[in-house]
Amino acid sequence: MSLEDKAKNAKDKVSGKAKEVEGKATGDKIRESQGKAEGLVGKAKDKLADAKDTAKDAVDNLKDKFDK
């Protein structure tokens, strides 16, 4: 995962947490839900990027085995 992707995903998680806390503090359930959703998007992006990296590594390892 690139540093830029990590930063974007962290921004989503932090922004989501801020919205969630704001919603809880003000009693705004919609804002709280928006925050939770945004945080989950950031976490999902992290998981997707990790899976992508794992798949790429597996393909690279397989290519290395065939090149020998």
PDB file of N, CA, C and O in Angstrom, chain B, residues numbered from 101:
ATOM      1  N   MET B 101       0.858  -1.156   0.000  1.00  0.00           N
ATOM      2  CA  MET B 101       0.000   0.000   0.000  1.00  0.00           C
ATOM      3  C   MET B 101       0.909   1.225   0.000  1.00  0.00           C
ATOM      4  O   MET B 101       1.889   1.293   0.742  1.00  0.00           O
ATOM      5  N   SER B 102       0.566   2.174  -0.837  1.00  0.00           N
ATOM      6  CA  SER B 102       1.381   3.376  -0.919  1.00  0.00           C
ATOM      7  C   SER B 102       1.133   4.285   0.281  1.00  0.00           C
ATOM      8  O   SER B 102       0.114   4.195   0.966  1.00  0.00           O
ATOM      9  N   LEU B 103       2.084   5.140   0.498  1.00  0.00           N
ATOM     10  CA  LEU B 103       1.972   6.088   1.609  1.00  0.00           C
ATOM     11  C   LEU B 103       0.760   7.002   1.411  1.00  0.00           C
ATOM     12  O   LEU B 103       0.083   7.373   2.370  1.00  0.00           O
ATOM     13  N   GLU B 104       0.504   7.351   0.169  1.00  0.00           N
ATOM     14  CA  GLU B 104      -0.654   8.204  -0.138  1.00  0.00           C
ATOM     15  C   GLU B 104      -1.964   7.497   0.219  1.00  0.00           C
ATOM     16  O   GLU B 104      -2.874   8.107   0.780  1.00  0.00           O
ATOM     17  N   ASP B 105      -2.048   6.214  -0.110  1.00  0.00           N
ATOM     18  CA  ASP B 105      -3.244   5.427   0.225  1.00  0.00           C
ATOM     19  C   ASP B 105      -3.425   5.337   1.736  1.00  0.00           C
ATOM     20  O   ASP B 105      -4.537   5.477   2.246  1.00  0.00           O
ATOM     21  N   LYS B 106      -2.322   5.103   2.450  1.00  0.00           N
ATOM     22  CA  LYS B 106      -2.388   5.025   3.909  1.00  0.00           C
ATOM     23  C   LYS B 106      -2.900   6.330   4.495  1.00  0.00           C
ATOM     24  O   LYS B 106      -3.714   6.330   5.418  1.00  0.00           O
ATOM     25  N   ALA B 107      -2.417   7.447   3.951  1.00  0.00           N
ATOM     26  CA  ALA B 107      -2.845   8.762   4.445  1.00  0.00           C
ATOM     27  C   ALA B 107      -4.333   8.994   4.188  1.00  0.00           C
ATOM     28  O   ALA B 107      -5.048   9.496   5.056  1.00  0.00           O
ATOM     29  N   LYS B 108      -4.791   8.632   3.004  1.00  0.00           N
ATOM     30  CA  LYS B 108      -6.214   8.797   2.670  1.00  0.00           C
ATOM     31  C   LYS B 108      -7.089   7.937   3.575  1.00  0.00           C
ATOM     32  O   LYS B 108      -8.128   8.386   4.059  1.00  0.00           O
ATOM     33  N   ASN B 109      -6.664   6.709   3.797  1.00  0.00           N
ATOM     34  CA  ASN B 109      -7.445   5.806   4.647  1.00  0.00           C
ATOM     35  C   ASN B 109      -7.457   6.295   6.091  1.00  0.00           C
ATOM     36  O   ASN B 109      -8.483   6.220   6.766  1.00  0.00           O
ATOM     37  N   ALA B 110      -6.328   6.790   6.562  1.00  0.00           N
ATOM     38  CA  ALA B 110      -6.264   7.334   7.922  1.00  0.00           C
ATOM     39  C   ALA B 110      -7.153   8.562   8.046  1.00  0.00           C
ATOM     40  O   ALA B 110      -7.804   8.763   9.071  1.00  0.00           O
ATOM     41  N   LYS B 111      -7.177   9.383   6.998  1.00  0.00           N
ATOM     42  CA  LYS B 111      -8.035  10.573   7.003  1.00  0.00           C
ATOM     43  C   LYS B 111      -9.495  10.171   7.117  1.00  0.00           C
ATOM     44  O   LYS B 111     -10.255  10.776   7.874  1.00  0.00           O
ATOM     45  N   ASP B 112      -9.886   9.149   6.364  1.00  0.00           N
ATOM     46  CA  ASP B 112     -11.273   8.662   6.433  1.00  0.00           C
ATOM     47  C   ASP B 112     -11.614   8.181   7.845  1.00  0.00           C
ATOM     48  O   ASP B 112     -12.682   8.488   8.376  1.00  0.00           O
ATOM     49  N   LYS B 113     -10.697   7.425   8.439  1.00  0.00           N
ATOM     50  CA  LYS B 113     -10.965   6.886   9.779  1.00  0.00           C
ATOM     51  C   LYS B 113     -11.034   7.996  10.828  1.00  0.00           C
ATOM     52  O   LYS B 113     -11.922   7.991  11.681  1.00  0.00           O
ATOM     53  N   VAL B 114     -10.107   8.940  10.766  1.00  0.00           N
ATOM     54  CA  VAL B 114     -10.085  10.029  11.750  1.00  0.00           C
ATOM     55  C   VAL B 114     -11.285  10.947  11.564  1.00  0.00           C
ATOM     56  O   VAL B 114     -11.934  11.335  12.535  1.00  0.00           O
ATOM     57  N   SER B 115     -11.575  11.288  10.327  1.00  0.00           N
ATOM     58  CA  SER B 115     -12.724  12.146  10.043  1.00  0.00           C
ATOM     59  C   SER B 115     -14.023  11.462  10.481  1.00  0.00           C
ATOM     60  O   SER B 115     -14.916  12.099  11.039  1.00  0.00           O
ATOM     61  N   GLY B 116     -14.109  10.171  10.220  1.00  0.00           N
ATOM     62  CA  GLY B 116     -15.292   9.423  10.631  1.00  0.00           C
ATOM     63  C   GLY B 116     -15.455   9.402  12.134  1.00  0.00           C
ATOM     64  O   GLY B 116     -16.561   9.565  12.648  1.00  0.00           O
ATOM     65  N   LYS B 117     -14.354   9.201  12.842  1.00  0.00           N
ATOM     66  CA  LYS B 117     -14.418   9.176  14.312  1.00  0.00           C
ATOM     67  C   LYS B 117     -14.841  10.533  14.848  1.00  0.00           C
ATOM     68  O   LYS B 117     -15.623  10.616  15.795  1.00  0.00           O
ATOM     69  N   ALA B 118     -14.319  11.611  14.236  1.00  0.00           N
ATOM     70  CA  ALA B 118     -14.695  12.959  14.671  1.00  0.00           C
ATOM     71  C   ALA B 118     -16.193  13.197  14.476  1.00  0.00           C
ATOM     72  O   ALA B 118     -16.859  13.752  15.349  1.00  0.00           O
ATOM     73  N   LYS B 119     -16.708  12.777  13.339  1.00  0.00           N
ATOM     74  CA  LYS B 119     -18.144  12.943  13.079  1.00  0.00           C
ATOM     75  C   LYS B 119     -18.973  12.102  14.042  1.00  0.00           C
ATOM     76  O   LYS B 119     -20.021  12.535  14.522  1.00  0.00           O
ATOM     77  N   GLU B 120     -18.489  10.900  14.316  1.00  0.00           N
ATOM     78  CA  GLU B 120     -19.198  10.020  15.246  1.00  0.00           C
ATOM     79  C   GLU B 120     -19.266  10.645  16.638  1.00  0.00           C
ATOM     80  O   GLU B 120     -20.322  10.663  17.271  1.00  0.00           O
ATOM     81  N   VAL B 121     -18.140  11.152  17.100  1.00  0.00           N
ATOM     82  CA  VAL B 121     -18.095  11.785  18.423  1.00  0.00           C
ATOM     83  C   VAL B 121     -18.970  13.037  18.447  1.00  0.00           C
ATOM     84  O   VAL B 121     -19.687  13.280  19.418  1.00  0.00           O
ATOM     85  N   GLU B 122     -18.908  13.824  17.382  1.00  0.00           N
ATOM     86  CA  GLU B 122     -19.752  15.021  17.292  1.00  0.00           C
ATOM     87  C   GLU B 122     -21.234  14.642  17.371  1.00  0.00           C
ATOM     88  O   GLU B 122     -22.019  15.285  18.067  1.00  0.00           O
ATOM     89  N   GLY B 123     -21.594  13.586  16.643  1.00  0.00           N
ATOM     90  CA  GLY B 123     -22.981  13.133  16.657  1.00  0.00           C
ATOM     91  C   GLY B 123     -23.421  12.668  18.033  1.00  0.00           C
ATOM     92  O   GLY B 123     -24.538  12.956  18.463  1.00  0.00           O
ATOM     93  N   LYS B 124     -22.546  11.948  18.727  1.00  0.00           N
ATOM     94  CA  LYS B 124     -22.867  11.500  20.082  1.00  0.00           C
ATOM     95  C   LYS B 124     -23.020  12.684  21.030  1.00  0.00           C
ATOM     96  O   LYS B 124     -23.931  12.717  21.857  1.00  0.00           O
ATOM     97  N   ALA B 125     -22.119  13.653  20.899  1.00  0.00           N
ATOM     98  CA  ALA B 125     -22.134  14.811  21.797  1.00  0.00           C
ATOM     99  C   ALA B 125     -23.370  15.679  21.601  1.00  0.00           C
ATOM    100  O   ALA B 125     -23.898  16.249  22.556  1.00  0.00           O
ATOM    101  N   THR B 126     -23.826  15.772  20.359  1.00  0.00           N
ATOM    102  CA  THR B 126     -24.971  16.635  20.069  1.00  0.00           C
ATOM    103  C   THR B 126     -26.293  15.875  20.019  1.00  0.00           C
ATOM    104  O   THR B 126     -27.357  16.478  19.884  1.00  0.00           O
ATOM    105  N   GLY B 127     -26.222  14.549  20.127  1.00  0.00           N
ATOM    106  CA  GLY B 127     -27.442  13.748  20.054  1.00  0.00           C
ATOM    107  C   GLY B 127     -27.946  13.580  18.633  1.00  0.00           C
ATOM    108  O   GLY B 127     -29.100  13.206  18.422  1.00  0.00           O
ATOM    109  N   ASP B 128     -27.087  13.855  17.653  1.00  0.00           N
ATOM    110  CA  ASP B 128     -27.459  13.749  16.242  1.00  0.00           C
ATOM    111  C   ASP B 128     -27.120  12.340  15.744  1.00  0.00           C
ATOM    112  O   ASP B 128     -25.975  12.052  15.394  1.00  0.00           O
ATOM    113  N   LYS B 129     -28.113  11.485  15.720  1.00  0.00           N
ATOM    114  CA  LYS B 129     -27.910  10.085  15.339  1.00  0.00           C
ATOM    115  C   LYS B 129     -27.472   9.946  13.879  1.00  0.00           C
ATOM    116  O   LYS B 129     -26.703   9.046  13.543  1.00  0.00           O
ATOM    117  N   ILE B 130     -27.958  10.829  13.022  1.00  0.00           N
ATOM    118  CA  ILE B 130     -27.579  10.770  11.607  1.00  0.00           C
ATOM    119  C   ILE B 130     -26.091  11.073  11.454  1.00  0.00           C
ATOM    120  O   ILE B 130     -25.383  10.359  10.745  1.00  0.00           O
ATOM    121  N   ARG B 131     -25.614  12.122  12.111  1.00  0.00           N
ATOM    122  CA  ARG B 131     -24.194  12.487  12.046  1.00  0.00           C
ATOM    123  C   ARG B 131     -23.330  11.375  12.643  1.00  0.00           C
ATOM    124  O   ARG B 131     -22.258  11.063  12.123  1.00  0.00           O
ATOM    125  N   GLU B 132     -23.801  10.791  13.722  1.00  0.00           N
ATOM    126  CA  GLU B 132     -23.086   9.688  14.348  1.00  0.00           C
ATOM    127  C   GLU B 132     -22.978   8.505  13.377  1.00  0.00           C
ATOM    128  O   GLU B 132     -21.918   7.891  13.255  1.00  0.00           O
ATOM    129  N   SER B 133     -24.068   8.198  12.699  1.00  0.00           N
ATOM    130  CA  SER B 133     -24.073   7.102  11.726  1.00  0.00           C
ATOM    131  C   SER B 133     -23.172   7.403  10.534  1.00  0.00           C
ATOM    132  O   SER B 133     -22.480   6.519  10.030  1.00  0.00           O
ATOM    133  N   GLN B 134     -23.186   8.658  10.086  1.00  0.00           N
ATOM    134  CA  GLN B 134     -22.294   9.058   8.994  1.00  0.00           C
ATOM    135  C   GLN B 134     -20.839   8.842   9.393  1.00  0.00           C
ATOM    136  O   GLN B 134     -20.035   8.354   8.599  1.00  0.00           O
ATOM    137  N   GLY B 135     -20.514   9.203  10.609  1.00  0.00           N
ATOM    138  CA  GLY B 135     -19.155   9.032  11.105  1.00  0.00           C
ATOM    139  C   GLY B 135     -18.748   7.573  11.177  1.00  0.00           C
ATOM    140  O   GLY B 135     -17.642   7.203  10.782  1.00  0.00           O
ATOM    141  N   LYS B 136     -19.652   6.748  11.683  1.00  0.00           N
ATOM    142  CA  LYS B 136     -19.357   5.312  11.757  1.00  0.00           C
ATOM    143  C   LYS B 136     -19.139   4.742  10.354  1.00  0.00           C
ATOM    144  O   LYS B 136     -18.221   3.953  10.132  1.00  0.00           O
ATOM    145  N   ALA B 137     -19.985   5.144   9.420  1.00  0.00           N
ATOM    146  CA  ALA B 137     -19.870   4.660   8.043  1.00  0.00           C
ATOM    147  C   ALA B 137     -18.547   5.105   7.421  1.00  0.00           C
ATOM    148  O   ALA B 137     -17.877   4.317   6.753  1.00  0.00           O
ATOM    149  N   GLU B 138     -18.177   6.343   7.634  1.00  0.00           N
ATOM    150  CA  GLU B 138     -16.929   6.857   7.067  1.00  0.00           C
ATOM    151  C   GLU B 138     -15.716   6.127   7.654  1.00  0.00           C
ATOM    152  O   GLU B 138     -14.759   5.817   6.945  1.00  0.00           O
ATOM    153  N   GLY B 139     -15.776   5.865   8.932  1.00  0.00           N
ATOM    154  CA  GLY B 139     -14.700   5.111   9.573  1.00  0.00           C
ATOM    155  C   GLY B 139     -14.592   3.700   9.015  1.00  0.00           C
ATOM    156  O   GLY B 139     -13.493   3.187   8.803  1.00  0.00           O
ATOM    157  N   LEU B 140     -15.741   3.077   8.780  1.00  0.00           N
ATOM    158  CA  LEU B 140     -15.742   1.731   8.210  1.00  0.00           C
ATOM    159  C   LEU B 140     -15.207   1.727   6.785  1.00  0.00           C
ATOM    160  O   LEU B 140     -14.559   0.767   6.367  1.00  0.00           O
ATOM    161  N   VAL B 141     -15.473   2.790   6.041  1.00  0.00           N
ATOM    162  CA  VAL B 141     -14.942   2.900   4.681  1.00  0.00           C
ATOM    163  C   VAL B 141     -13.412   2.925   4.729  1.00  0.00           C
ATOM    164  O   VAL B 141     -12.751   2.251   3.939  1.00  0.00           O
ATOM    165  N   GLY B 142     -12.862   3.692   5.646  1.00  0.00           N
ATOM    166  CA  GLY B 142     -11.412   3.749   5.792  1.00  0.00           C
ATOM    167  C   GLY B 142     -10.823   2.395   6.146  1.00  0.00           C
ATOM    168  O   GLY B 142      -9.792   1.999   5.601  1.00  0.00           O
ATOM    169  N   LYS B 143     -11.476   1.685   7.057  1.00  0.00           N
ATOM    170  CA  LYS B 143     -10.999   0.349   7.441  1.00  0.00           C
ATOM    171  C   LYS B 143     -11.121  -0.631   6.275  1.00  0.00           C
ATOM    172  O   LYS B 143     -10.234  -1.457   6.060  1.00  0.00           O
ATOM    173  N   ALA B 144     -12.213  -0.539   5.528  1.00  0.00           N
ATOM    174  CA  ALA B 144     -12.406  -1.429   4.381  1.00  0.00           C
ATOM    175  C   ALA B 144     -11.341  -1.171   3.311  1.00  0.00           C
ATOM    176  O   ALA B 144     -10.834  -2.109   2.696  1.00  0.00           O
ATOM    177  N   LYS B 145     -11.010   0.090   3.095  1.00  0.00           N
ATOM    178  CA  LYS B 145      -9.960   0.421   2.132  1.00  0.00           C
ATOM    179  C   LYS B 145      -8.627  -0.169   2.565  1.00  0.00           C
ATOM    180  O   LYS B 145      -7.863  -0.657   1.732  1.00  0.00           O
ATOM    181  N   ASP B 146      -8.344  -0.127   3.864  1.00  0.00           N
ATOM    182  CA  ASP B 146      -7.115  -0.726   4.387  1.00  0.00           C
ATOM    183  C   ASP B 146      -7.085  -2.227   4.094  1.00  0.00           C
ATOM    184  O   ASP B 146      -6.081  -2.753   3.613  1.00  0.00           O
ATOM    185  N   LYS B 147      -8.181  -2.902   4.384  1.00  0.00           N
ATOM    186  CA  LYS B 147      -8.257  -4.354   4.180  1.00  0.00           C
ATOM    187  C   LYS B 147      -8.118  -4.704   2.695  1.00  0.00           C
ATOM    188  O   LYS B 147      -7.452  -5.677   2.340  1.00  0.00           O
ATOM    189  N   LEU B 148      -8.745  -3.912   1.843  1.00  0.00           N
ATOM    190  CA  LEU B 148      -8.665  -4.149   0.404  1.00  0.00           C
ATOM    191  C   LEU B 148      -7.233  -3.964  -0.090  1.00  0.00           C
ATOM    192  O   LEU B 148      -6.742  -4.760  -0.890  1.00  0.00           O
ATOM    193  N   ALA B 149      -6.575  -2.932   0.379  1.00  0.00           N
ATOM    194  CA  ALA B 149      -5.191  -2.689  -0.017  1.00  0.00           C
ATOM    195  C   ALA B 149      -4.282  -3.810   0.481  1.00  0.00           C
ATOM    196  O   ALA B 149      -3.369  -4.228  -0.231  1.00  0.00           O
ATOM    197  N   ASP B 150      -4.523  -4.297   1.694  1.00  0.00           N
ATOM    198  CA  ASP B 150      -3.734  -5.415   2.223  1.00  0.00           C
ATOM    199  C   ASP B 150      -3.930  -6.670   1.372  1.00  0.00           C
ATOM    200  O   ASP B 150      -2.970  -7.380   1.072  1.00  0.00           O
ATOM    201  N   ALA B 151      -5.172  -6.937   0.989  1.00  0.00           N
ATOM    202  CA  ALA B 151      -5.464  -8.103   0.150  1.00  0.00           C
ATOM    203  C   ALA B 151      -4.791  -7.958  -1.211  1.00  0.00           C
ATOM    204  O   ALA B 151      -4.255  -8.925  -1.753  1.00  0.00           O
ATOM    205  N   LYS B 152      -4.822  -6.767  -1.749  1.00  0.00           N
ATOM    206  CA  LYS B 152      -4.187  -6.497  -3.039  1.00  0.00           C
ATOM    207  C   LYS B 152      -2.676  -6.740  -2.941  1.00  0.00           C
ATOM    208  O   LYS B 152      -2.088  -7.361  -3.827  1.00  0.00           O
ATOM    209  N   ASP B 153      -2.058  -6.256  -1.876  1.00  0.00           N
ATOM    210  CA  ASP B 153      -0.623  -6.461  -1.674  1.00  0.00           C
ATOM    211  C   ASP B 153      -0.296  -7.942  -1.525  1.00  0.00           C
ATOM    212  O   ASP B 153       0.694  -8.422  -2.077  1.00  0.00           O
ATOM    213  N   THR B 154      -1.124  -8.662  -0.781  1.00  0.00           N
ATOM    214  CA  THR B 154      -0.906 -10.096  -0.587  1.00  0.00           C
ATOM    215  C   THR B 154      -1.010 -10.843  -1.911  1.00  0.00           C
ATOM    216  O   THR B 154      -0.193 -11.719  -2.195  1.00  0.00           O
ATOM    217  N   ALA B 155      -2.001 -10.503  -2.717  1.00  0.00           N
ATOM    218  CA  ALA B 155      -2.172 -11.152  -4.016  1.00  0.00           C
ATOM    219  C   ALA B 155      -0.989 -10.844  -4.928  1.00  0.00           C
ATOM    220  O   ALA B 155      -0.495 -11.730  -5.624  1.00  0.00           O
ATOM    221  N   LYS B 156      -0.544  -9.617  -4.928  1.00  0.00           N
ATOM    222  CA  LYS B 156       0.603  -9.220  -5.755  1.00  0.00           C
ATOM    223  C   LYS B 156       1.850  -9.988  -5.330  1.00  0.00           C
ATOM    224  O   LYS B 156       2.605 -10.467  -6.176  1.00  0.00           O
ATOM    225  N   ASP B 157       2.068 -10.107  -4.028  1.00  0.00           N
ATOM    226  CA  ASP B 157       3.221 -10.853  -3.529  1.00  0.00           C
ATOM    227  C   ASP B 157       3.147 -12.318  -3.940  1.00  0.00           C
ATOM    228  O   ASP B 157       4.158 -12.911  -4.317  1.00  0.00           O
ATOM    229  N   ALA B 158       1.956 -12.902  -3.869  1.00  0.00           N
ATOM    230  CA  ALA B 158       1.785 -14.298  -4.255  1.00  0.00           C
ATOM    231  C   ALA B 158       2.081 -14.484  -5.743  1.00  0.00           C
ATOM    232  O   ALA B 158       2.735 -15.454  -6.124  1.00  0.00           O
ATOM    233  N   VAL B 159       1.619 -13.586  -6.566  1.00  0.00           N
ATOM    234  CA  VAL B 159       1.874 -13.666  -8.008  1.00  0.00           C
ATOM    235  C   VAL B 159       3.367 -13.500  -8.281  1.00  0.00           C
ATOM    236  O   VAL B 159       3.935 -14.235  -9.088  1.00  0.00           O
ATOM    237  N   ASP B 160       3.995 -12.552  -7.621  1.00  0.00           N
ATOM    238  CA  ASP B 160       5.437 -12.338  -7.796  1.00  0.00           C
ATOM    239  C   ASP B 160       6.232 -13.574  -7.392  1.00  0.00           C
ATOM    240  O   ASP B 160       7.180 -13.956  -8.079  1.00  0.00           O
ATOM    241  N   ASN B 161       5.850 -14.201  -6.276  1.00  0.00           N
ATOM    242  CA  ASN B 161       6.536 -15.417  -5.830  1.00  0.00           C
ATOM    243  C   ASN B 161       6.365 -16.549  -6.839  1.00  0.00           C
ATOM    244  O   ASN B 161       7.305 -17.294  -7.116  1.00  0.00           O
ATOM    245  N   LEU B 162       5.169 -16.667  -7.380  1.00  0.00           N
ATOM    246  CA  LEU B 162       4.903 -17.698  -8.377  1.00  0.00           C
ATOM    247  C   LEU B 162       5.714 -17.444  -9.641  1.00  0.00           C
ATOM    248  O   LEU B 162       6.257 -18.383 -10.223  1.00  0.00           O
ATOM    249  N   LYS B 163       5.804 -16.196 -10.070  1.00  0.00           N
ATOM    250  CA  LYS B 163       6.609 -15.852 -11.240  1.00  0.00           C
ATOM    251  C   LYS B 163       8.076 -16.199 -10.997  1.00  0.00           C
ATOM    252  O   LYS B 163       8.749 -16.718 -11.887  1.00  0.00           O
ATOM    253  N   ASP B 164       8.566 -15.914  -9.803  1.00  0.00           N
ATOM    254  CA  ASP B 164       9.959 -16.216  -9.464  1.00  0.00           C
ATOM    255  C   ASP B 164      10.219 -17.715  -9.566  1.00  0.00           C
ATOM    256  O   ASP B 164      11.274 -18.125 -10.050  1.00  0.00           O
ATOM    257  N   LYS B 165       9.281 -18.533  -9.122  1.00  0.00           N
ATOM    258  CA  LYS B 165       9.447 -19.990  -9.179  1.00  0.00           C
ATOM    259  C   LYS B 165       9.527 -20.485 -10.624  1.00  0.00           C
ATOM    260  O   LYS B 165      10.287 -21.404 -10.927  1.00  0.00           O
ATOM    261  N   PHE B 166       8.748 -19.879 -11.507  1.00  0.00           N
ATOM    262  CA  PHE B 166       8.749 -20.295 -12.905  1.00  0.00           C
ATOM    263  C   PHE B 166       9.966 -19.769 -13.651  1.00  0.00           C
ATOM    264  O   PHE B 166      10.377 -20.357 -14.652  1.00  0.00           O
ATOM    265  N   ASP B 167      10.545 -18.680 -13.183  1.00  0.00           N
ATOM    266  CA  ASP B 167      11.715 -18.117 -13.846  1.00  0.00           C
ATOM    267  C   ASP B 167      12.981 -18.910 -13.548  1.00  0.00           C
ATOM    268  O   ASP B 167      13.978 -18.770 -14.256  1.00  0.00           O
ATOM    269  N   LYS B 168      12.953 -19.735 -12.517  1.00  0.00           N
ATOM    270  CA  LYS B 168      14.155 -20.507 -12.146  1.00  0.00           C
ATOM    271  C   LYS B 168      14.319 -21.727 -12.988  1.00  0.00           C
ATOM    272  O   LYS B 168      15.275 -22.481 -12.805  1.00  0.00           O
TER     273      LYS B 168
END
